[in-house]
Amino acid sequence: MENYNKTDCLALTIRKEHRLIVINKAVKKTITISLKTVFAAICLTLLNVFV
């Protein structure tokens, strides 16, 4: 019974870490896309001002 509890605990730990990695990647990708969008909007605004 003790071996089963250790295996179960290890599986939950790995699952938790995997979820954190997925969330971290999603947040980084969202920030990257947002920054690119803001940069593109600024560039287009500047182009419209000078053209």
Residue pairs with C-beta under 8 A, 6 or more apart in sequence:
none
